[in-house]
Amino acid sequence: MAITTQKITVEEYFNYDDGTDTRYELEEGELLAMPPESRLNARIAMFLVAEFLKLVPFNLIACKDTEIEVIGRYATVRLPDVMILTAELDRLLGDSRSTITRDLPPPQLVVEVVSPGKQNLDRDYRYKRAQYQARGIGEYWIIDPIQSKITVLTLTEGLYEEALFTEEMRLISQSFPQLKLTAAQIITAGK
């Protein structure tokens, strides 16, 4: 649900403070309050963090704590569930606010876990897909526990190529070929 009635800039978003602990995304110039995550979505994100810790240094993993400015008609800043940063990007991020601005290189991987609701489906499958593609993010995973599927989008010549994984299919990632997880393991958070 939009909080602001008029469009705001990225700078206004960065300076916004309503005195609460509410987390926000900026979408097309509108401030959106991020509702609390479902327990399953939080477990999926943490399960992936645990798996990525086996493959990359901990300082390159961001979990619900680093935002990224994306390209759009109006100012848009996303707060992905999980990101894998590059070593260069980790060095360039400031200490005061963990924000990947447009002038910084993109992360290696972005993972979004779909929350219930049509608005969330459109946001993760359509809008974020286009924004992350335009931002040059090499790999984008959409984990959909509602439909029990994972979509892996790989940037090839500026466009995302899509691969779909369900049930016992082993997830194939160009960024992390050594990852040996099935869609079911991820969707059920390793149960």
C-alpha positions as a printed Julia matrix, in Angstrom:
191×3 Matrix{Float64}:
  0.0     0.0     0.0
  1.36    3.41   -1.0
  2.15    5.73    1.91
  2.79    8.94   -0.05
  0.2    10.75   -2.14
  2.66   12.48   -4.42
  5.77   11.17   -6.14
  9.03   11.55   -4.26
 12.64   11.45   -5.44
 15.32    8.96   -4.48
 16.96   11.65   -2.32
 13.67   12.24   -0.47
 13.35    8.48    0.02
 16.88    8.24    1.43
 16.06   11.05    3.88
 12.6     9.77    4.84
 12.19    8.94    8.51
  8.79    8.5    10.11
 10.26    7.55   13.48
  9.22    3.89   13.2
 11.05    0.68   12.33
  8.85    0.19    9.24
 10.81   -0.86    6.16
  9.94    0.73    2.83
 10.55    0.32   -0.87
 10.26    3.18   -3.33
  8.21    2.11   -6.36
  7.67    4.52   -9.24
  8.11    7.45   -6.84
  5.66    6.07   -4.25
  6.71    5.02   -0.77
  5.51    1.46   -0.06
  5.46   -0.02    3.44
  6.86   -3.55    3.43
  4.63   -5.85    5.49
  6.23   -8.41    7.79
  7.39  -11.51    5.93
  5.63  -14.82    6.33
  7.57  -17.35    8.38
  8.03  -19.55    5.29
  9.44  -16.68    3.21
 11.86  -15.76    5.98
 12.93  -19.42    6.34
 13.55  -19.72    2.59
 15.74  -16.62    2.62
 17.72  -17.84    5.64
 18.07  -21.34    4.15
 19.6   -19.79    1.03
 21.94  -17.66    3.12
 23.13  -20.82    4.9
 23.72  -22.54    1.56
 25.5   -19.52    0.04
 27.78  -19.33    3.08
 29.27  -22.61    1.86
 30.19  -20.94   -1.46
 30.96  -17.25   -0.88
 32.39  -15.1     1.93
 29.75  -13.86    4.38
 30.44  -10.2     3.55
 29.16  -10.77   -0.01
 25.74  -11.99    1.17
 22.95   -9.5     1.83
 19.68  -10.7     3.36
 16.86   -8.15    3.57
 19.35   -5.45    4.54
 20.68   -3.94    1.32
 18.57   -1.96   -1.12
 19.16   -1.38   -4.8
 18.19    1.58   -6.96
 16.76    0.37  -10.25
 15.93    2.08  -13.5
 12.34    3.09  -14.15
 10.09    5.91  -15.25
 10.11    7.26  -11.7
 12.43    6.72   -8.78
 12.45    3.08   -7.64
 14.46    1.42   -4.88
 14.0    -2.29   -4.14
 14.8    -4.28   -1.0
 15.46   -7.86   -2.2
 15.22  -10.9     0.04
 18.76  -12.1    -0.77
 21.6   -10.67   -2.85
 25.07  -11.89   -3.64
 27.39   -8.94   -4.06
 30.62   -8.79   -6.01
 33.87   -8.08   -4.14
 34.12   -4.75   -5.99
 30.58   -3.77   -4.97
 31.25   -4.74   -1.34
 34.26   -2.37   -1.29
 32.23    0.48   -2.82
 29.21    0.33   -0.48
 29.24    3.0     2.2
 29.02    2.26    5.89
 26.11    4.57    6.71
 23.43    3.12    4.43
 23.61   -0.15    2.53
 22.29    1.06   -0.81
 23.43    0.06   -4.28
 22.87    3.28   -6.19
 22.69    3.57   -9.97
 26.32    4.67  -10.18
 27.52    1.42   -8.55
 27.9    -1.91  -10.35
 25.04   -4.41   -9.98
 25.12   -7.38   -7.61
 25.89  -10.82   -9.01
 22.55  -12.35   -7.99
 19.18  -11.15   -6.67
 16.64  -13.52   -5.09
 13.02  -12.58   -4.41
 10.61  -14.85   -2.51
  7.04  -14.24   -3.69
  4.51  -13.26   -1.03
  0.79  -14.05   -1.38
 -1.38  -11.66   -3.43
 -1.72  -10.7    -7.1
  0.05   -7.39   -6.53
  3.12   -9.29   -5.26
  3.02  -11.68   -8.22
  2.98   -8.78  -10.68
  5.74   -7.0    -8.76
  8.11  -10.0    -8.66
  7.37  -11.56  -12.07
  6.87   -8.42  -14.18
  8.14   -5.18  -12.7
 11.21   -6.4   -10.84
 12.12   -8.65  -13.75
 12.19   -5.67  -16.14
 13.96   -3.45  -13.6
 16.64   -6.0   -12.71
 17.2    -6.77  -16.39
 17.62   -3.05  -17.18
 19.97   -2.72  -14.2
 22.19   -5.46  -15.67
 21.85   -7.99  -12.84
 23.34  -11.22  -14.19
 20.97  -13.6   -12.44
 17.55  -13.16  -10.81
 15.71  -15.95   -8.99
 11.98  -15.82   -8.31
 11.12  -18.34   -5.61
  7.39  -18.93   -5.55
  6.31  -21.12   -2.61
  2.64  -20.53   -3.52
  3.0   -22.18   -6.95
  5.9   -24.44   -5.82
  8.29  -23.3    -8.53
 11.53  -21.39   -8.98
 12.23  -19.25  -12.02
 15.9   -18.57  -12.75
 16.5   -15.67  -15.1
 19.97  -15.35  -16.62
 21.07  -12.2   -18.43
 22.2   -13.02  -21.96
 23.0   -10.21  -24.39
 20.96   -7.76  -22.32
 17.82   -9.92  -21.99
 16.76  -12.48  -19.42
 16.51  -16.11  -20.49
 14.15  -18.08  -18.28
 14.48  -21.57  -16.79
 11.76  -23.09  -14.61
 12.41  -25.59  -11.8
  9.85  -27.6    -9.82
  9.78  -30.49   -7.36
 12.93  -32.65   -7.49
 14.53  -30.77  -10.39
 18.05  -29.64   -9.49
 18.36  -25.87   -9.71
 20.86  -24.8   -12.37
 22.62  -21.51  -11.79
 25.29  -20.09  -14.09
 26.59  -17.98  -11.19
 26.72  -20.94   -8.79
 27.06  -24.19  -10.77
 28.37  -25.97   -7.64
 25.02  -25.43   -5.87
 23.32  -28.8    -5.51
 19.78  -28.05   -4.4
 16.42  -29.09   -5.77
 13.48  -26.75   -6.11
 11.66  -28.71   -3.4
 14.57  -28.33   -0.95
 14.54  -24.56   -1.42
 10.76  -24.12   -1.38
 10.38  -26.15    1.8
 13.46  -24.41    3.27
 15.41  -27.62    3.67
 12.78  -29.47    5.72
